[in-house]
Amino acid sequence: MGNIVDFHALLGSCRKRKCVSLKELSKGLYTVGMMSQIEKGKYLPDYLGRNIILSRLGVSSDDFMDLLSSEEYDRFLNRIDLFDRLKKKDYKGVQEVLDSYFNNLNINKVELQCLYDIKGRLFFEQKRSVYEVYDMFKKACMCTIDLNDLKNRKSYLFSHVEYFLLFHYLFTKALIRQDDILYLKSILAEYEFLLEDIEAKKIDLILKAKCYPPGAYLYYRVAELLLKNSNQSIYREKIINYIDKALLYLSYTGNHYYIIELLEGGVKHASVYDGKHNKYQECCMLFKELYGIYGIDDNMIYNDYIYRNSIVYSLGEFVKCRRTILGLSRADLAHKANCSEKTIMRIENNKNKTQKAIVYDILNALKVYR
């Protein structure tokens, strides 16, 4: 088993190594004071918040194991269920669940951001007006980003989720004025800045592979709107350039986010006289065939990969499984961890908010070392 790492210790180490100030890191998320409290271990953000903070520092949490409390684990499962309902086209069910969440006054801004994203995808699938879809992605971005301050975007640290949402916000913004050539050029310039920002920053390759492909894909979708009214070959060259870079990031990490969409873009815009055209076409046909054989849905609107990071377990389930593997009874574990058997039982039944120190004692007894 790997070592337990305190989130606040990891955060402090990464922030100082990256020479990022608390003010830069907390922008749009928390006050500077609250971020300081998080780094000191006096407050622990939820699963989505932890991942956004690390991602802003360019650190992927994909290889980490995250033990969630019963309440937080339930919210994690509910998010998965929302995407599953969307995939099954249970639009009424998705709307009902979203309404119940939006009526919850205790919801935090990072979770609210995720819900606005899901609602934007729902409206897109329902073929609602582009203004309604745009409004949802705008609200999602505004949860943690001051869109009026994007002129000073060089001062921003964006997480992979925030890049993803900005790309969708810009796409719906372009759809509203898709016949305005100058406006579309300004939107493409925004994409170019964000894509080049991802390339330039010291971001984990896993994170780049998550946020660069949707940006490259939506760039080519907006560029196509421009090319309908203006034959400017420079944009075809840029489309191929960004698609190639996105495919490279995917190849580095062994992922396939948006791969069919990207390959289709390559087929459309690479010159038939260029050897790349045939390669795009062959790869696209191969992936479509494989997806068909294995029943994989290539519609990324249902995919929640952007919110799946660390390997997640319910703390109670993990303790129970680990105890069983080691052949320990609850009484044995309680003795080793210097706590009551009732505490072990309540943790395993997800009915106990246990102090962190006791949890660490239990995990140490289970040979999960700090």
C-alpha positions as a printed NumPy array, in Angstrom:
array([[  0.   ,   0.   ,   0.   ],
       [  1.126,   3.545,  -0.669],
       [  1.72 ,   6.234,   1.898],
       [ -0.988,   8.56 ,   3.174],
       [ -0.303,  12.15 ,   2.163],
       [ -2.01 ,  15.015,   3.943],
       [ -3.647,  17.219,   1.327],
       [ -2.474,  20.396,   3.022],
       [  1.144,  19.169,   3.082],
       [  0.997,  18.247,  -0.615],
       [ -0.596,  21.591,  -1.44 ],
       [  2.018,  23.603,   0.438],
       [  4.886,  21.68 ,  -1.106],
       [  3.559,  22.013,  -4.671],
       [  2.657,  25.689,  -4.326],
       [  6.062,  26.667,  -3.002],
       [  7.898,  24.561,  -5.573],
       [  5.892,  26.253,  -8.357],
       [  6.463,  29.712,  -6.798],
       [  2.722,  30.438,  -6.815],
       [  1.279,  32.9  ,  -4.304],
       [ -1.812,  32.154,  -2.215],
       [ -3.513,  35.066,  -3.98 ],
       [ -2.881,  33.589,  -7.444],
       [ -3.993,  30.123,  -6.408],
       [ -7.146,  31.207,  -4.593],
       [ -8.445,  33.602,  -7.286],
       [-12.141,  32.923,  -7.833],
       [-12.103,  29.873,  -5.565],
       [-11.559,  31.054,  -2.011],
       [-10.396,  34.09 ,  -0.107],
       [ -6.656,  34.264,   0.481],
       [ -7.349,  33.675,   4.163],
       [ -9.34 ,  30.509,   3.466],
       [ -6.639,  29.172,   1.141],
       [ -4.14 ,  29.787,   3.925],
       [ -6.356,  27.8  ,   6.306],
       [ -6.505,  24.949,   3.757],
       [ -2.718,  24.906,   3.445],
       [ -2.371,  24.809,   7.232],
       [ -4.702,  21.803,   7.415],
       [ -7.447,  23.663,   9.281],
       [-10.004,  23.212,   6.476],
       [-10.339,  20.464,   3.866],
       [-12.142,  21.21 ,   0.586],
       [-14.318,  18.519,  -0.968],
       [-13.218,  16.131,  -3.724],
       [-13.9  ,  18.526,  -6.625],
       [-12.26 ,  21.428,  -4.789],
       [ -9.106,  19.453,  -3.983],
       [ -8.7  ,  18.403,  -7.596],
       [ -9.193,  21.922,  -8.946],
       [ -6.614,  23.349,  -6.531],
       [ -3.998,  20.741,  -7.499],
       [ -4.833,  21.132, -11.181],
       [ -4.288,  24.903, -10.972],
       [ -0.791,  24.027,  -9.777],
       [ -0.36 ,  21.742, -12.801],
       [ -0.521,  18.587, -10.667],
       [ -2.677,  15.649, -11.722],
       [ -4.287,  13.593,  -8.979],
       [ -5.122,  10.69 , -11.307],
       [ -2.696,   8.309,  -9.604],
       [ -3.808,   9.225,  -6.085],
       [ -6.249,   7.26 ,  -3.969],
       [ -8.921,   9.398,  -2.323],
       [-10.895,   8.106,   0.663],
       [-14.192,   9.982,   0.869],
       [-16.604,  10.343,   3.739],
       [-20.004,   8.708,   3.241],
       [-21.689,  12.037,   2.44 ],
       [-19.022,  13.045,  -0.081],
       [-18.945,   9.58 ,  -1.623],
       [-22.716,   9.748,  -2.142],
       [-22.315,  13.07 ,  -3.973],
       [-19.593,  11.494,  -6.135],
       [-21.919,   8.614,  -7.065],
       [-24.787,  11.032,  -7.726],
       [-22.652,  12.925, -10.263],
       [-21.878,   9.659, -12.063],
       [-25.595,   8.844, -12.02 ],
       [-26.426,  12.203, -13.625],
       [-24.112,  11.493, -16.561],
       [-25.523,   7.951, -16.869],
       [-29.054,   9.371, -17.008],
       [-27.946,  11.842, -19.652],
       [-26.486,   9.   , -21.713],
       [-29.766,   7.06 , -21.412],
       [-31.614,  10.215, -22.537],
       [-33.523,  10.348, -19.256],
       [-33.724,  14.113, -19.607],
       [-36.637,  14.458, -17.199],
       [-34.733,  12.528, -14.526],
       [-31.612,  14.658, -15.022],
       [-33.648,  17.869, -14.735],
       [-35.381,  16.684, -11.558],
       [-32.084,  15.788,  -9.876],
       [-30.514,  19.086, -10.96 ],
       [-33.5  ,  21.028,  -9.61 ],
       [-33.13 ,  19.321,  -6.237],
       [-29.442,  20.291,  -6.147],
       [-30.023,  23.894,  -7.192],
       [-32.563,  24.235,  -4.368],
       [-29.831,  23.295,  -1.882],
       [-28.516,  26.538,  -0.418],
       [-25.46 ,  24.809,   1.069],
       [-23.946,  23.808,  -2.269],
       [-20.405,  25.131,  -2.829],
       [-19.284,  26.995,  -5.95 ],
       [-17.135,  24.158,  -7.346],
       [-19.999,  21.675,  -7.164],
       [-22.343,  24.339,  -8.561],
       [-19.925,  24.759, -11.473],
       [-20.164,  21.044, -12.271],
       [-23.978,  21.171, -12.13 ],
       [-24.15 ,  24.137, -14.521],
       [-21.9  ,  22.176, -16.884],
       [-24.248,  19.175, -16.762],
       [-27.238,  21.441, -17.311],
       [-25.521,  23.018, -20.329],
       [-24.928,  19.546, -21.792],
       [-28.561,  18.623, -21.059],
       [-29.84 ,  21.721, -22.876],
       [-27.517,  20.968, -25.81 ],
       [-28.874,  17.411, -26.082],
       [-32.449,  18.672, -25.822],
       [-31.675,  21.061, -28.685],
       [-32.716,  24.039, -26.59 ],
       [-31.858,  27.49 , -27.893],
       [-28.176,  28.303, -28.169],
       [-28.762,  31.228, -25.793],
       [-29.876,  28.831, -23.039],
       [-26.866,  26.548, -23.581],
       [-24.55 ,  29.567, -23.644],
       [-26.077,  30.874, -20.407],
       [-25.354,  27.588, -18.582],
       [-21.699,  27.429, -19.67 ],
       [-21.285,  31.115, -18.862],
       [-22.655,  30.515, -15.349],
       [-20.377,  27.486, -14.961],
       [-17.319,  29.581, -15.829],
       [-18.383,  32.468, -13.619],
       [-18.437,  30.237, -10.537],
       [-14.63 ,  30.493, -10.367],
       [-13.599,  32.846, -13.208],
       [-14.231,  36.575, -13.631],
       [-15.079,  36.621, -17.337],
       [-14.938,  40.424, -17.373],
       [-11.321,  40.228, -16.246],
       [-10.113,  37.812, -18.939],
       [ -8.073,  40.605, -20.507],
       [ -5.763,  40.044, -17.549],
       [ -5.88 ,  36.282, -18.118],
       [ -2.107,  35.971, -17.866],
       [ -2.577,  36.376, -14.134],
       [ -4.931,  33.388, -14.003],
       [ -4.123,  29.845, -13.038],
       [ -6.751,  27.689, -14.728],
       [ -7.483,  24.1  , -13.786],
       [ -8.172,  21.485, -16.488],
       [-11.9  ,  21.8  , -15.647],
       [-11.818,  25.59 , -16.091],
       [-10.063,  25.307, -19.473],
       [-12.686,  22.741, -20.516],
       [-15.568,  25.022, -19.508],
       [-14.014,  28.082, -21.15 ],
       [-13.727,  26.169, -24.427],
       [-17.436,  25.285, -24.317],
       [-18.401,  28.806, -23.286],
       [-16.475,  30.248, -26.261],
       [-18.039,  27.711, -28.636],
       [-21.615,  28.595, -27.667],
       [-20.66 ,  32.275, -27.776],
       [-19.493,  31.77 , -31.378],
       [-22.728,  29.997, -32.346],
       [-24.76 ,  33.058, -31.356],
       [-22.99 ,  35.26 , -33.928],
       [-21.778,  32.661, -36.408],
       [-22.155,  34.935, -39.459],
       [-19.997,  37.706, -38.02 ],
       [-16.508,  37.076, -39.444],
       [-14.666,  39.596, -37.256],
       [-16.392,  38.262, -34.145],
       [-15.474,  34.653, -35.004],
       [-11.861,  35.717, -35.525],
       [-11.839,  37.234, -32.036],
       [-13.23 ,  33.986, -30.579],
       [-10.554,  31.971, -32.396],
       [ -7.915,  34.306, -30.975],
       [ -9.232,  33.459, -27.476],
       [ -8.908,  29.745, -28.258],
       [ -5.39 ,  30.238, -29.561],
       [ -4.348,  32.019, -26.383],
       [ -5.811,  29.289, -24.141],
       [ -4.35 ,  26.405, -26.181],
       [ -0.925,  28.034, -26.258],
       [ -1.248,  28.75 , -22.541],
       [ -1.78 ,  25.021, -21.887],
       [  1.265,  24.194, -24.003],
       [  3.502,  26.76 , -22.341],
       [  2.655,  26.084, -18.707],
       [  4.337,  23.407, -16.643],
       [  1.254,  21.217, -16.457],
       [  1.232,  17.455, -15.952],
       [  0.829,  15.648, -19.306],
       [ -2.251,  13.853, -17.957],
       [ -3.93 ,  17.227, -17.427],
       [ -2.867,  18.465, -20.865],
       [ -4.375,  15.329, -22.401],
       [ -7.645,  16.112, -20.613],
       [ -8.092,  19.777, -21.523],
       [ -6.189,  20.295, -24.801],
       [ -8.223,  17.885, -27.037],
       [-11.636,  19.513, -26.378],
       [-10.023,  22.891, -27.039],
       [ -8.52 ,  21.722, -30.344],
       [-11.815,  20.093, -31.359],
       [-13.964,  23.15 , -30.574],
       [-11.39 ,  25.427, -32.231],
       [-11.887,  23.584, -35.494],
       [-15.676,  23.714, -35.061],
       [-15.551,  27.509, -34.698],
       [-13.018,  27.802, -37.535],
       [-15.475,  25.906, -39.77 ],
       [-18.092,  28.575, -39.098],
       [-15.589,  31.157, -40.303],
       [-14.537,  29.117, -43.339],
       [-18.15 ,  28.951, -44.536],
       [-18.03 ,  32.688, -45.147],
       [-14.334,  33.266, -45.74 ],
       [-11.832,  30.999, -47.465],
       [ -8.724,  31.667, -45.385],
       [ -6.257,  28.797, -45.651],
       [ -4.342,  29.971, -42.577],
       [ -7.159,  28.608, -40.388],
       [ -7.021,  25.192, -42.059],
       [ -3.322,  25.06 , -41.233],
       [ -4.033,  26.046, -37.631],
       [ -6.771,  23.418, -37.332],
       [ -4.343,  20.681, -38.393],
       [ -1.634,  22.067, -36.101],
       [ -3.877,  21.983, -33.016],
       [ -5.329,  18.581, -33.908],
       [ -1.841,  17.118, -34.26 ],
       [ -0.798,  18.476, -30.871],
       [ -3.963,  17.132, -29.239],
       [ -3.34 ,  13.68 , -30.728],
       [  0.246,  13.84 , -29.493],
       [ -0.872,  14.541, -25.905],
       [ -3.344,  11.666, -26.127],
       [ -0.632,   9.325, -27.426],
       [  1.704,  10.304, -24.564],
       [ -0.897,   9.333, -21.965],
       [ -2.712,   6.485, -23.735],
       [ -6.07 ,   8.29 , -23.606],
       [ -8.638,   8.784, -26.353],
       [-10.723,  11.818, -25.343],
       [-12.339,  13.35 , -28.455],
       [-10.148,  11.2  , -30.674],
       [-12.805,  10.426, -33.3  ],
       [-13.867,  14.087, -33.464],
       [-10.228,  15.147, -33.866],
       [ -9.517,  12.566, -36.559],
       [-12.663,  13.583, -38.428],
       [-11.425,  17.168, -38.314],
       [ -8.108,  16.013, -39.748],
       [ -9.88 ,  14.179, -42.587],
       [-11.907,  17.301, -43.41 ],
       [ -9.108,  19.827, -43.36 ],
       [ -5.862,  18.047, -44.271],
       [ -5.007,  18.322, -47.934],
       [ -5.797,  15.175, -49.928],
       [ -2.342,  15.593, -51.426],
       [ -0.788,  15.389, -47.97 ],
       [  0.053,  11.995, -46.515],
       [ -1.651,  13.051, -43.276],
       [ -5.104,  12.918, -44.872],
       [ -4.935,   9.171, -45.437],
       [ -3.491,   8.561, -41.962],
       [ -6.339,  10.502, -40.347],
       [ -8.85 ,   8.564, -42.424],
       [ -7.363,   5.16 , -41.62 ],
       [ -7.137,   5.89 , -37.893],
       [-10.65 ,   7.319, -37.802],
       [-12.105,   4.22 , -39.459],
       [-10.143,   1.977, -37.101],
       [-11.387,   3.737, -33.951],
       [-14.973,   3.774, -35.191],
       [-14.728,   0.036, -35.883],
       [-13.261,  -0.662, -32.421],
       [-15.868,   1.502, -30.707],
       [-18.572,  -0.384, -32.598],
       [-17.187,  -3.809, -31.685],
       [-16.939,  -2.993, -27.991],
       [-20.088,  -0.888, -27.778],
       [-18.283,   2.307, -26.781],
       [-20.318,   5.491, -27.161],
       [-18.124,   8.132, -28.799],
       [-20.445,  11.025, -27.876],
       [-18.342,  13.105, -25.479],
       [-21.378,  15.053, -24.277],
       [-22.115,  12.146, -21.899],
       [-18.541,  11.667, -20.757],
       [-17.635,  12.783, -17.237],
       [-13.874,  12.164, -17.606],
       [-13.069,  15.788, -16.8  ],
       [-14.404,  15.269, -13.254],
       [-12.82 ,  11.87 , -12.666],
       [ -9.369,  12.21 , -11.207],
       [ -8.067,  10.234,  -8.257],
       [ -9.132,   6.655,  -7.567],
       [-12.088,   7.067,  -5.243],
       [-13.231,   4.83 ,  -2.408],
       [-15.709,   5.214,   0.392],
       [-13.685,   5.335,   3.626],
       [-16.029,   2.809,   5.26 ],
       [-15.846,   0.329,   2.398],
       [-12.063,   0.654,   2.221],
       [-11.602,   0.002,   5.95 ],
       [-13.892,  -3.028,   5.829],
       [-12.206,  -4.545,   2.747],
       [ -8.693,  -3.918,   4.049],
       [ -9.578,  -5.381,   7.463],
       [-11.021,  -8.487,   5.779],
       [ -7.919,  -8.945,   3.605],
       [ -5.702,  -8.819,   6.696],
       [ -7.952, -11.3  ,   8.516],
       [ -8.737,  -8.905,  11.363],
       [-11.95 ,  -8.792,  13.33 ],
       [-13.401,  -5.43 ,  14.327],
       [-12.194,  -6.095,  17.872],
       [ -8.667,  -6.819,  16.581],
       [ -8.59 ,  -3.599,  14.57 ],
       [-10.018,  -1.557,  17.435],
       [ -7.281,  -2.894,  19.723],
       [ -4.514,  -2.093,  17.226],
       [ -5.904,   1.405,  16.564],
       [ -6.593,   2.119,  20.217],
       [-10.252,   2.953,  19.642],
       [-13.602,   1.317,  20.386],
       [-15.088,  -1.518,  18.338],
       [-18.183,   0.652,  17.983],
       [-16.095,   3.317,  16.215],
       [-14.892,   0.725,  13.68 ],
       [-18.441,  -0.498,  13.136],
       [-19.794,   3.009,  12.586],
       [-16.993,   3.89 ,  10.139],
       [-17.605,   0.717,   8.123],
       [-21.324,   1.464,   8.042],
       [-20.61 ,   5.038,   6.944],
       [-22.322,   6.455,   9.995],
       [-19.479,   8.179,  11.765],
       [-17.677,  11.498,  11.302],
       [-14.437,  10.416,  12.901],
       [-11.598,  12.712,  13.904],
       [ -8.708,  12.706,  11.452],
       [ -6.232,  11.473,  14.072],
       [ -8.359,   8.383,  14.775],
       [ -8.746,   7.686,  11.047],
       [ -4.952,   7.813,  10.667],
       [ -4.524,   5.409,  13.604],
       [ -6.965,   2.996,  11.957],
       [ -5.229,   3.241,   8.566],
       [ -1.843,   2.701,  10.197],
       [ -3.248,  -0.4  ,  11.905],
       [ -4.378,  -1.552,   8.449],
       [ -0.774,  -1.085,   7.218],
       [ -1.552,   1.955,   5.113],
       [  1.363,   4.064,   6.283],
       [  1.77 ,   7.795,   6.622]])
